[in-house]
Amino acid sequence: MTGQQLFFTINAMGTYKTVQELDPVDAAYIAGLIDGEGTITLTQEHRNENRRLVVSVSNNELQILNYLRDTTGVGSISSKRTYQSNHSPSYTYKITNRQALTLLEQVTPFLRSYKSDRARLILNHYANLTPRNGKYTSELKVARKRFEKTVLKLTPTKRPVA
């Protein structure tokens, strides 16, 4: 082509899925699953990396986890290793970071265990202590570590007194 150049736009990142708006019945049911079979935590996948928010639910009934994924519109389901022949297969539904934060915004009013305390603490501070560009000032690093310790200290036996 003389005098012309072709330019192509390539979307290497793909589309970022967002959590669907839940009706109150679904939000309450999902909160019950998280309270009973789930986890709200901050995990570290790699050394020298900050902990990331993870909401997960483990169950032997794949149908329940498919419901979670289909209702929220996000997340992944993985199978867990079975170590004994007499054990049933089990699975884990998991979402992380901003998607998990959005889910917590919708289900926290319905949580009843210590996970409610964790969720409220995370909702109040996680976004401010987690810059999207990953660049932390020294003050922000200190505040982030303090936040992580505070969240992880909240366990069933160490709930704050209301």
C-alpha positions as CSV (number, residue, x, y, z in Angstrom):
1,M,0.0,0.0,0.0
2,T,1.6,3.2,-1.1
3,G,1.3,6.2,1.2
4,Q,-0.8,4.3,3.7
5,Q,0.1,2.4,6.8
6,L,-2.1,-0.1,8.5
7,F,-2.4,0.1,12.3
8,F,-3.9,-2.7,14.3
9,T,-5.1,-2.4,17.9
10,I,-4.5,-5.6,19.8
11,N,-6.2,-6.0,23.2
12,A,-3.7,-8.2,25.0
13,M,-5.3,-7.8,28.4
14,G,-8.8,-9.1,27.5
15,T,-11.9,-7.9,29.2
16,Y,-12.0,-7.6,33.0
17,K,-15.1,-9.3,34.4
18,T,-17.0,-7.5,37.2
19,V,-19.2,-9.1,39.8
20,Q,-22.8,-9.0,38.9
21,E,-25.3,-7.2,41.0
22,L,-26.8,-9.7,43.4
23,D,-30.3,-9.7,44.6
24,P,-30.6,-9.8,48.5
25,V,-31.6,-13.5,48.5
26,D,-28.6,-14.5,46.5
27,A,-26.3,-12.2,48.5
28,A,-27.6,-13.8,51.8
29,Y,-27.2,-17.3,50.5
30,I,-23.6,-16.6,49.3
31,A,-22.8,-15.0,52.7
32,G,-24.1,-18.3,54.3
33,L,-21.8,-20.3,52.1
34,I,-18.8,-18.1,52.9
35,D,-19.6,-18.2,56.7
36,G,-20.0,-22.0,56.7
37,E,-17.6,-23.3,54.0
38,G,-15.6,-20.3,53.0
39,T,-12.6,-18.1,53.7
40,I,-12.0,-14.4,53.6
41,T,-8.3,-13.9,53.8
42,L,-5.1,-12.2,52.5
43,T,-2.8,-14.6,50.9
44,Q,0.7,-14.4,49.5
45,E,1.3,-16.4,46.3
46,H,5.0,-15.4,45.8
47,R,7.8,-14.5,48.0
48,N,8.5,-10.7,48.2
49,E,4.9,-10.0,47.2
50,N,2.1,-8.3,49.1
51,R,-0.8,-10.4,50.2
52,R,-3.9,-10.3,48.0
53,L,-7.5,-10.5,49.0
54,V,-9.1,-13.9,48.4
55,V,-12.6,-15.1,49.0
56,S,-13.1,-18.8,48.5
57,V,-15.6,-21.5,49.2
58,S,-14.8,-25.2,49.3
59,N,-17.4,-27.9,48.9
60,N,-17.9,-31.5,47.6
61,E,-21.0,-30.4,45.6
62,L,-19.8,-28.9,42.3
63,Q,-23.3,-27.7,41.6
64,I,-23.1,-25.2,44.6
65,L,-19.8,-23.8,43.3
66,N,-21.2,-23.5,39.8
67,Y,-24.1,-21.6,41.2
68,L,-21.6,-19.2,42.9
69,R,-19.7,-18.7,39.7
70,D,-22.8,-18.3,37.6
71,T,-24.5,-15.9,40.0
72,T,-21.5,-13.7,40.6
73,G,-20.3,-13.9,37.0
74,V,-16.7,-14.2,38.1
75,G,-14.3,-16.6,39.8
76,S,-12.8,-19.9,39.1
77,I,-13.4,-23.4,40.3
78,S,-10.6,-25.9,40.8
79,S,-10.6,-29.5,42.0
80,K,-8.7,-30.4,45.1
81,R,-6.5,-33.4,45.3
82,T,-8.0,-36.5,46.9
83,Y,-5.5,-38.3,49.1
84,Q,-7.6,-41.2,50.2
85,S,-9.6,-43.5,48.0
86,N,-12.6,-43.3,50.4
87,H,-12.6,-39.4,50.2
88,S,-15.1,-37.7,47.9
89,P,-13.8,-35.3,45.3
90,S,-13.9,-31.7,46.5
91,Y,-13.7,-28.3,44.8
92,T,-12.9,-24.7,45.5
93,Y,-14.4,-21.6,44.1
94,K,-12.1,-18.6,44.3
95,I,-12.1,-14.9,43.5
96,T,-9.3,-12.4,44.3
97,N,-8.5,-8.7,44.6
98,R,-11.0,-6.1,43.3
99,Q,-13.6,-8.7,42.3
100,A,-13.5,-10.2,45.8
101,L,-13.8,-6.7,47.2
102,T,-16.9,-6.0,45.1
103,L,-18.4,-9.3,46.2
104,L,-17.7,-8.5,49.9
105,E,-19.6,-5.2,49.4
106,Q,-22.7,-7.1,48.6
107,V,-22.5,-10.0,51.0
108,T,-21.0,-8.4,54.2
109,P,-24.4,-7.3,55.6
110,F,-25.4,-10.9,55.7
111,L,-22.2,-12.4,57.2
112,R,-22.6,-13.6,60.8
113,S,-19.3,-15.1,61.8
114,Y,-15.9,-13.5,62.5
115,K,-15.7,-13.3,58.7
116,S,-18.0,-10.3,59.0
117,D,-15.3,-8.5,61.1
118,R,-12.7,-9.3,58.5
119,A,-14.9,-8.2,55.6
120,R,-15.7,-4.9,57.2
121,L,-12.0,-4.2,58.0
122,I,-11.1,-5.1,54.4
123,L,-13.9,-3.0,53.0
124,N,-12.8,0.0,55.0
125,H,-9.0,-0.2,54.3
126,Y,-8.0,-2.6,51.5
127,A,-8.5,-0.3,48.5
128,N,-6.7,2.6,50.2
129,L,-3.7,0.4,51.2
130,T,-3.4,-1.3,47.8
131,P,-2.3,1.1,45.0
132,R,-3.3,-0.3,41.6
133,N,0.1,0.5,40.2
134,G,1.8,-1.6,42.9
135,K,4.0,1.3,44.0
136,Y,4.2,1.6,47.7
137,T,5.8,4.4,49.7
138,S,7.6,3.4,52.8
139,E,4.7,4.7,55.0
140,L,2.2,2.8,52.9
141,K,4.2,-0.4,53.2
142,V,4.2,-0.1,57.0
143,A,0.5,0.7,57.1
144,R,-0.2,-2.2,54.7
145,K,1.7,-4.7,56.9
146,R,-0.1,-3.5,60.0
147,F,-3.4,-3.9,58.2
148,E,-2.5,-7.5,57.1
149,K,-1.6,-8.5,60.6
150,T,-4.8,-7.0,62.0
151,V,-7.0,-8.8,59.4
152,L,-5.3,-12.2,60.0
153,K,-5.6,-11.9,63.8
154,L,-9.3,-11.9,63.5
155,T,-10.2,-15.6,64.0
156,P,-13.2,-17.4,65.5
157,T,-11.7,-17.2,68.9
158,K,-10.3,-13.7,68.7
159,R,-13.3,-11.6,67.7
160,P,-13.3,-8.0,68.9
161,V,-15.7,-7.2,71.7
162,A,-18.8,-5.4,70.4
